[in-house]
């Protein structure tokens, strides 16, 4: 169990006392930090005397606030173990399953296919006959595609050979294969909060004990990562440093070096998800890739977000011995990826720079439409303009994202509320808004949200209908 120091918690509490340093106001602010994920679950809070000293208030005020939070179920204590953050019984996350929906579906962060894809598919189909006299099973992936993926990594500053590449059926397949091979049930997995829901689900399904470290649009909480690394448990860390899902954060080079060094020295196996790395909408200078800073990093990527979700082509970059081990583990699932799709992916990679220019321009235009609509119709919502990726992580004035998503669903607008990106009861003041549909649809969606948030007295439904998030 990691802990937060009195000094750091005082900094996170900010100006909580502006209208009086009451125990109710202190309790409410700490509760908000827990629900927003800025104080992770199972994080040990500072002793009452230490926090009182850091805040310059009486110990009695802190004692009363802690007592209130224990009564509400947001803190738990045990003699000799201190006091830690938790959640009251009854908190539930929004339901989530792969089912279609009619209307505007903003649960999916993926663009429609580029027009050039049809032409490239025809070229790939014309090449297929030369592969038909073989069995078609390539557990590692077709050699031309592995070479193309390795060349892209080398171009980005990570000298890579095809022996370091395993082709998968999308990034989630790559992550599940990695988790299943490296992580034993009951072992620890360090994850960002908020983070990609499907990845969190995969880790939970594998029996991992999730250890959350906060992230926001400004980057990782390096103190939390260092504390997690220092306990010596090892395990696995799943990180998204490039246009992080859902905050859009681009982690700077210094933070990458510090975090990766701490995790590597602790014996933690680092898995970095680069799904959004190519969607640099503002053409910012990119920090070094994680694997360039820490060679032992396992890198997961795909063409699904940068090009088209229907391609279902992803990859793992790792040490050749691990690649062979992963390929052997794959034999228990799908054996190999489809040949035709791999031929198409090879052609996509040959044309990738031109495709990315068009994709980034399209996404940037839609980002502008969404942000303009938010500024005009929901000015009380806060956000940081993402430099890349495909979504805005919006902060609502109240902790109401699940209730808002339920009401929006009644108007054929499908959203993913904040708790899906952390855990039951967390992140209720946040909502992920992809800018992947047409500008007019984005404006209509924001108009619907504006209308719903202005309505008074609407009761929230108990849960969302099944939906999915990507």
C-alpha positions as CSV (number, residue, x, y, z in Angstrom):
1,X,0.0,0.0,0.0
2,X,1.5,3.3,-1.1
3,X,1.0,6.5,0.9
4,X,0.6,10.3,0.2
5,X,2.7,12.6,2.3
6,X,1.1,15.5,4.3
7,X,2.9,18.0,2.2
8,X,1.6,16.6,-1.1
9,X,-1.9,16.1,0.2
10,X,-1.9,19.7,1.4
11,X,-0.9,20.8,-2.1
12,X,-3.6,18.7,-3.7
13,X,-6.2,20.2,-1.4
14,X,-5.5,23.6,-2.8
15,X,-7.7,26.4,-1.6
16,X,-10.2,24.2,0.2
17,X,-10.3,26.6,3.2
18,X,-11.1,29.8,1.3
19,X,-14.6,30.0,2.9
20,X,-13.6,28.6,6.3
21,X,-11.5,25.7,7.5
22,X,-14.3,23.5,8.7
23,X,-14.0,19.8,9.1
24,X,-17.0,19.4,6.7
25,X,-15.2,21.4,4.0
26,X,-12.0,19.4,4.5
27,X,-13.8,16.1,4.3
28,X,-15.7,17.2,1.2
29,X,-12.4,18.2,-0.5
30,X,-10.6,14.9,0.4
31,X,-13.7,13.0,-0.8
32,X,-13.5,14.8,-4.1
33,X,-9.8,13.9,-4.5
34,X,-10.7,10.3,-4.0
35,X,-13.6,10.3,-6.4
36,X,-11.5,12.1,-9.1
37,X,-8.7,9.5,-8.7
38,X,-6.2,12.1,-7.5
39,X,-5.9,10.1,-4.3
40,X,-5.8,6.5,-5.4
41,X,-7.8,3.8,-3.7
42,X,-5.8,2.0,-1.0
43,X,-3.5,5.0,-0.7
44,X,-2.5,5.6,2.9
45,X,-3.3,9.1,4.1
46,X,-1.0,11.0,6.4
47,X,-1.4,10.9,10.1
48,X,-3.9,13.5,11.5
49,X,-1.1,15.4,13.4
50,X,1.1,15.6,10.2
51,X,-1.8,16.8,8.0
52,X,-2.9,19.4,10.6
53,X,0.7,20.7,10.7
54,X,0.9,20.9,6.9
55,X,-2.4,22.7,6.6
56,X,-1.8,25.0,9.6
57,X,-5.1,24.0,11.3
58,X,-6.0,22.2,14.5
59,X,-5.7,18.4,14.8
60,X,-9.3,18.3,15.9
61,X,-10.4,19.6,12.5
62,X,-8.5,16.8,10.7
63,X,-9.7,14.2,13.2
64,X,-13.3,15.2,12.6
65,X,-12.9,15.2,8.8
66,X,-11.3,11.7,8.9
67,X,-14.1,10.5,11.2
68,X,-16.7,11.8,8.8
69,X,-15.1,10.2,5.8
70,X,-14.8,6.8,7.7
71,X,-18.5,7.0,8.5
72,X,-19.3,7.7,4.9
73,X,-17.1,4.8,3.7
74,X,-14.4,6.8,1.9
75,X,-11.7,6.0,4.5
76,X,-10.8,2.9,6.4
77,X,-8.5,2.4,9.3
78,X,-6.8,-0.4,11.2
79,X,-4.6,-0.1,14.2
80,X,-1.0,-0.3,13.2
81,X,-1.8,0.1,9.5
82,X,-3.0,3.7,9.4
83,X,-5.8,5.2,7.3
84,X,-6.4,4.6,3.6
85,X,-8.7,5.7,0.8
86,X,-11.6,3.4,-0.1
87,X,-15.1,3.6,-1.5
88,X,-18.4,2.9,0.2
89,X,-20.3,-0.2,-0.6
90,X,-22.9,0.1,-3.4
91,X,-20.8,2.1,-5.8
92,X,-21.2,0.7,-9.3
93,X,-19.6,1.5,-12.6
94,X,-21.5,2.0,-15.8
95,X,-22.2,-1.3,-17.7
96,X,-20.1,-2.0,-20.7
97,X,-20.5,-4.6,-23.5
98,X,-20.0,-4.8,-27.2
99,X,-23.5,-3.9,-28.5
100,X,-24.5,-1.5,-31.2
101,X,-26.6,1.6,-30.7
102,X,-28.8,3.9,-32.8
103,X,-28.1,7.6,-32.8
104,X,-24.8,9.5,-32.1
105,X,-22.4,7.0,-30.6
106,X,-19.6,8.9,-28.8
107,X,-18.3,5.9,-26.9
108,X,-15.9,5.0,-29.7
109,X,-12.7,7.0,-30.4
110,X,-12.1,6.0,-34.0
111,X,-12.4,7.8,-37.3
112,X,-14.0,6.4,-40.5
113,X,-11.7,4.8,-43.0
114,X,-9.7,7.0,-45.4
115,X,-10.7,6.9,-49.1
116,X,-7.3,5.6,-50.1
117,X,-7.9,2.4,-48.2
118,X,-10.1,0.9,-50.9
119,X,-7.4,1.3,-53.5
120,X,-4.8,-0.2,-51.2
121,X,-7.1,-3.1,-50.4
122,X,-7.4,-3.8,-54.2
123,X,-3.6,-3.9,-54.4
124,X,-3.4,-6.3,-51.5
125,X,-6.0,-8.6,-53.0
126,X,-4.0,-8.6,-56.3
127,X,-0.9,-9.9,-54.4
128,X,-2.8,-12.5,-52.4
129,X,-2.4,-15.3,-55.1
130,X,1.4,-15.5,-54.5
131,X,0.7,-16.5,-50.9
132,X,-2.0,-19.1,-51.6
133,X,0.4,-22.1,-52.1
134,X,1.4,-21.8,-48.4
135,X,-0.5,-22.9,-45.3
136,X,-1.3,-19.3,-44.3
137,X,-0.3,-19.7,-40.7
138,X,2.3,-17.2,-39.6
139,X,2.2,-16.9,-35.8
140,X,4.8,-14.1,-35.9
141,X,3.2,-12.3,-38.8
142,X,4.0,-12.1,-42.5
143,X,7.7,-11.3,-43.0
144,X,7.0,-8.2,-45.2
145,X,4.7,-6.7,-42.6
146,X,7.1,-7.4,-39.7
147,X,9.8,-5.7,-41.7
148,X,7.6,-2.7,-42.4
149,X,6.7,-2.3,-38.7
150,X,10.3,-2.7,-37.7
151,X,11.3,0.0,-40.2
152,X,8.8,2.4,-38.7
153,X,10.2,1.9,-35.3
154,X,13.7,2.4,-36.6
155,X,12.6,5.6,-38.3
156,X,11.3,6.8,-35.0
157,X,14.6,6.3,-33.3
158,X,14.4,2.7,-32.0
159,X,16.7,0.5,-34.1
160,X,14.5,-2.6,-34.6
161,X,14.7,-5.8,-36.6
162,X,11.7,-8.0,-37.7
163,X,12.7,-10.6,-35.1
164,X,11.5,-8.1,-32.5
165,X,8.0,-7.8,-33.9
166,X,4.9,-10.0,-33.4
167,X,1.9,-9.1,-35.5
168,X,-1.5,-9.4,-33.7
169,X,-5.2,-8.9,-34.4
170,X,-5.3,-5.4,-33.0
171,X,-3.8,-3.7,-29.9
172,X,-6.2,-5.4,-27.5
173,X,-5.1,-8.8,-28.7
174,X,-1.5,-7.7,-28.2
175,X,-2.3,-6.5,-24.7
176,X,-4.2,-9.7,-23.7
177,X,-1.5,-11.9,-25.1
178,X,1.2,-9.9,-23.1
179,X,-0.8,-10.0,-19.9
180,X,-1.6,-13.7,-20.2
181,X,2.1,-14.5,-20.8
182,X,3.7,-12.3,-18.2
183,X,1.2,-11.7,-15.4
184,X,0.2,-14.3,-12.8
185,X,-3.1,-14.0,-10.9
186,X,-2.7,-12.0,-7.8
187,X,0.4,-10.1,-9.0
188,X,0.4,-6.4,-9.1
189,X,-0.3,-4.2,-12.2
190,X,0.5,-0.5,-12.0
191,X,-2.0,1.5,-14.1
192,X,-2.8,5.1,-14.8
193,X,-6.1,6.4,-13.5
194,X,-7.9,7.4,-15.6
195,X,-7.0,4.8,-18.2
196,X,-8.3,2.8,-21.1
197,X,-11.3,0.8,-19.8
198,X,-10.7,-2.3,-21.9
199,X,-7.1,-2.5,-20.6
200,X,-8.3,-2.3,-17.0
201,X,-10.9,-4.9,-17.7
202,X,-8.2,-7.2,-19.2
203,X,-6.0,-6.8,-16.2
204,X,-8.8,-7.5,-13.7
205,X,-9.9,-10.5,-15.7
206,X,-6.3,-11.9,-15.5
207,X,-6.5,-11.6,-11.7
208,X,-4.2,-8.7,-11.4
209,X,-4.2,-6.4,-8.3
210,X,-4.5,-2.9,-9.8
211,X,-2.3,-0.2,-8.2
212,X,-3.4,3.1,-9.5
213,X,-1.2,6.1,-10.2
214,X,-2.9,9.4,-11.1
215,X,-2.5,11.1,-14.5
216,X,-4.1,14.2,-15.9
217,X,-3.6,16.5,-18.9
218,X,-0.3,17.8,-17.4
219,X,1.2,14.3,-17.1
220,X,1.9,11.5,-14.7
221,X,2.1,11.9,-10.9
222,X,5.8,11.0,-10.6
223,X,5.7,10.8,-6.9
224,X,3.0,8.1,-7.0
225,X,5.0,6.2,-9.6
226,X,8.1,6.4,-7.5
227,X,6.3,5.2,-4.4
228,X,4.7,2.3,-6.3
229,X,8.1,1.3,-7.7
230,X,9.9,1.6,-4.3
231,X,7.8,-1.1,-2.6
232,X,9.7,-3.8,-4.6
233,X,6.7,-5.8,-5.6
234,X,7.7,-5.9,-9.3
235,X,4.7,-7.0,-11.4
236,X,3.7,-5.2,-14.6
237,X,3.1,-1.5,-15.5
238,X,0.6,-0.5,-18.2
239,X,1.3,3.1,-19.4
240,X,0.0,5.3,-22.3
241,X,2.6,8.1,-22.6
242,X,1.5,9.4,-26.0
243,X,-1.8,11.3,-26.1
244,X,-3.0,9.2,-23.2
245,X,-6.5,7.7,-23.2
246,X,-8.6,9.5,-22.0
247,X,-6.8,12.6,-20.8
248,X,-4.9,13.3,-24.1
249,X,-1.7,13.9,-22.1
250,X,1.7,13.8,-23.9
251,X,4.2,12.9,-21.3
252,X,7.4,14.9,-21.5
253,X,10.9,13.4,-21.9
254,X,12.0,14.1,-18.4
255,X,9.0,12.5,-16.8
256,X,9.4,9.5,-19.0
257,X,13.0,9.0,-18.0
258,X,12.3,9.3,-14.3
259,X,9.2,7.0,-14.3
260,X,10.7,4.3,-16.6
261,X,13.9,4.3,-14.6
262,X,12.1,3.9,-11.3
263,X,9.9,1.1,-12.7
264,X,12.7,-0.8,-14.4
265,X,14.9,-0.7,-11.3
266,X,12.0,-2.2,-9.2
267,X,11.9,-5.2,-11.5
268,X,8.6,-4.2,-13.0
269,X,7.9,-5.2,-16.6
270,X,6.8,-2.1,-18.5
271,X,4.1,-2.3,-21.2
272,X,3.6,0.9,-23.2
273,X,0.6,1.4,-25.4
274,X,1.4,3.5,-28.4
275,X,-2.0,3.2,-30.1
276,X,-2.4,7.0,-30.5
277,X,1.3,8.0,-31.0
278,X,0.9,8.8,-34.7
279,X,-2.1,11.2,-34.1
280,X,0.0,14.2,-33.4
281,X,-2.6,16.8,-34.4
282,X,-0.5,19.9,-33.6
283,X,2.7,18.4,-35.0
284,X,4.5,18.9,-31.8
285,X,8.1,17.7,-31.3
286,X,7.7,14.2,-29.9
287,X,9.5,13.0,-26.8
288,X,11.7,9.9,-27.2
289,X,9.7,6.7,-27.3
290,X,9.6,4.8,-24.1
291,X,11.6,1.8,-25.6
292,X,14.4,4.3,-26.7
293,X,14.7,5.3,-23.0
294,X,14.3,1.9,-21.5
295,X,15.2,-0.9,-23.9
296,X,13.4,-3.6,-21.9
297,X,10.0,-1.9,-22.5
298,X,7.4,-3.9,-24.3
299,X,5.7,-1.7,-26.9
300,X,2.1,-2.3,-28.2
301,X,0.8,-0.5,-31.2
302,X,-1.7,-0.8,-34.0
303,X,-3.2,0.8,-37.2
304,X,-6.7,0.9,-35.7
305,X,-6.8,4.4,-34.4
306,X,-4.4,6.1,-36.8
307,X,-5.9,4.6,-39.9
308,X,-9.1,2.5,-39.4
309,X,-10.5,0.2,-36.7
310,X,-11.6,-2.3,-39.2
311,X,-8.1,-3.2,-40.1
312,X,-7.6,-5.2,-36.8
313,X,-3.8,-5.2,-37.2
314,X,-1.6,-4.6,-34.2
315,X,1.8,-5.6,-33.0
316,X,4.2,-6.1,-30.1
317,X,7.8,-4.9,-30.1
318,X,10.0,-6.7,-27.6
319,X,13.2,-8.7,-27.1
320,X,13.3,-11.6,-29.7
321,X,13.2,-14.2,-27.0
322,X,10.1,-12.8,-25.5
323,X,8.6,-12.5,-29.0
324,X,9.1,-16.2,-29.5
325,X,7.5,-16.9,-26.1
326,X,4.5,-14.8,-27.0
327,X,4.2,-16.5,-30.3
328,X,4.1,-19.9,-28.6
329,X,1.4,-18.6,-26.1
330,X,-0.6,-17.4,-29.1
331,X,-1.0,-21.0,-30.3
332,X,-3.7,-21.4,-27.7
333,X,-5.9,-18.6,-29.1
334,X,-5.9,-17.6,-32.8
335,X,-2.7,-19.1,-34.2
336,X,-2.1,-16.2,-36.7
337,X,-3.6,-13.1,-38.2
338,X,-5.4,-13.1,-41.6
339,X,-3.1,-13.0,-44.6
340,X,-5.1,-10.5,-46.7
341,X,-5.4,-8.0,-43.8
342,X,-1.6,-8.2,-43.3
343,X,-1.0,-7.6,-46.9
344,X,-3.2,-4.5,-46.7
345,X,-1.4,-3.3,-43.6
346,X,1.9,-3.6,-45.4
347,X,0.6,-1.3,-48.1
348,X,-0.8,1.1,-45.5
349,X,2.6,1.4,-43.8
350,X,4.2,2.1,-47.1
351,X,1.8,5.1,-47.5
352,X,1.5,5.9,-43.8
353,X,3.0,9.5,-43.8
354,X,0.6,10.7,-46.5
355,X,-2.4,8.9,-44.8
356,X,-1.4,10.4,-41.4
357,X,-1.3,14.0,-42.8
358,X,-4.9,13.6,-43.9
359,X,-6.0,11.8,-40.8
360,X,-4.6,14.4,-38.5
361,X,-6.1,17.3,-40.5
362,X,-9.5,15.6,-40.3
363,X,-9.2,15.0,-36.6
364,X,-8.0,18.6,-36.0
365,X,-11.0,20.0,-37.8
366,X,-13.4,17.9,-35.7
367,X,-11.5,18.8,-32.5
368,X,-12.0,22.5,-33.3
369,X,-15.7,21.9,-33.9
370,X,-16.1,20.1,-30.6
371,X,-14.1,22.7,-28.5
372,X,-16.0,25.6,-30.1
373,X,-19.3,24.0,-29.3
374,X,-18.2,23.3,-25.7
375,X,-17.1,26.9,-25.2
376,X,-20.3,28.3,-26.6
377,X,-22.8,26.0,-25.0
378,X,-21.2,24.5,-21.9
379,X,-18.8,27.2,-20.7
380,X,-18.8,25.8,-17.1
381,X,-17.2,22.6,-18.4
382,X,-13.4,22.6,-18.1
383,X,-10.9,20.9,-20.4
384,X,-7.3,21.0,-21.6
385,X,-7.0,21.2,-25.4
386,X,-5.4,17.9,-26.3
387,X,-2.4,18.2,-28.7
388,X,-3.2,14.8,-30.2
389,X,-5.3,11.7,-30.0
390,X,-9.0,11.6,-30.6
391,X,-10.8,12.8,-27.5
392,X,-11.4,15.6,-24.9
393,X,-11.4,14.7,-21.2
394,X,-14.1,17.2,-19.9
395,X,-14.5,18.1,-16.3
396,X,-18.1,18.8,-15.3
397,X,-19.1,21.2,-12.6
398,X,-20.7,18.4,-10.5
399,X,-20.1,14.7,-10.1
400,X,-22.8,13.7,-12.5
401,X,-21.3,12.0,-15.6
402,X,-23.1,8.7,-15.1
403,X,-26.4,10.3,-14.6
404,X,-25.8,12.6,-17.6
405,X,-24.9,9.6,-19.8
406,X,-28.1,7.8,-18.7
407,X,-30.2,10.8,-19.6
408,X,-28.3,11.4,-22.9
409,X,-29.0,7.7,-23.9
410,X,-32.7,8.5,-23.7
411,X,-32.0,11.0,-26.5
412,X,-30.0,8.6,-28.6
413,X,-26.7,10.1,-27.6
414,X,-24.3,7.4,-26.2
415,X,-21.4,8.5,-24.0
416,X,-18.8,6.9,-21.7
417,X,-18.9,8.4,-18.2
418,X,-15.8,8.9,-16.1
419,X,-16.1,5.8,-13.8
420,X,-15.4,3.5,-16.8
421,X,-11.9,4.9,-16.9
422,X,-11.1,4.2,-13.3
423,X,-13.4,2.2,-11.1
424,X,-16.8,2.1,-9.6
425,X,-17.6,5.5,-8.0
426,X,-14.4,7.2,-9.3
427,X,-14.1,10.1,-11.8
428,X,-17.8,11.0,-11.7
429,X,-17.0,14.6,-12.6
430,X,-15.4,13.6,-16.0
431,X,-16.6,12.6,-19.4
432,X,-14.7,11.5,-22.4
433,X,-15.8,13.2,-25.6
434,X,-14.3,11.8,-28.9
435,X,-14.1,14.2,-31.8
436,X,-14.4,11.4,-34.4
437,X,-17.8,12.1,-35.9
438,X,-18.8,14.9,-38.3
439,X,-18.6,18.5,-37.0
440,X,-22.4,18.9,-37.3
441,X,-23.0,15.8,-35.2
442,X,-20.6,17.0,-32.6
443,X,-22.4,20.3,-32.4
444,X,-25.8,18.5,-32.0
445,X,-24.3,16.3,-29.3
446,X,-23.1,19.2,-27.3
447,X,-26.4,21.0,-27.8
448,X,-28.1,17.9,-26.3
449,X,-25.7,17.9,-23.4
450,X,-26.3,21.6,-22.8
451,X,-30.0,21.1,-22.7
452,X,-29.8,18.1,-20.4
453,X,-27.5,19.8,-17.9
454,X,-29.8,22.8,-17.7
455,X,-32.8,20.7,-16.8
456,X,-33.6,20.7,-13.2
457,X,-34.8,17.8,-11.0
458,X,-34.2,15.0,-13.5
459,X,-33.5,11.8,-11.7
460,X,-30.7,9.5,-12.9
461,X,-31.5,6.0,-13.9
462,X,-29.8,3.2,-11.9
463,X,-27.5,2.0,-14.7
464,X,-26.6,2.4,-18.4
465,X,-27.8,0.0,-21.0
466,X,-24.9,-2.1,-22.2
467,X,-22.5,-0.2,-24.4
468,X,-18.8,-0.3,-25.3
469,X,-15.8,1.9,-25.3
470,X,-12.9,2.0,-27.6
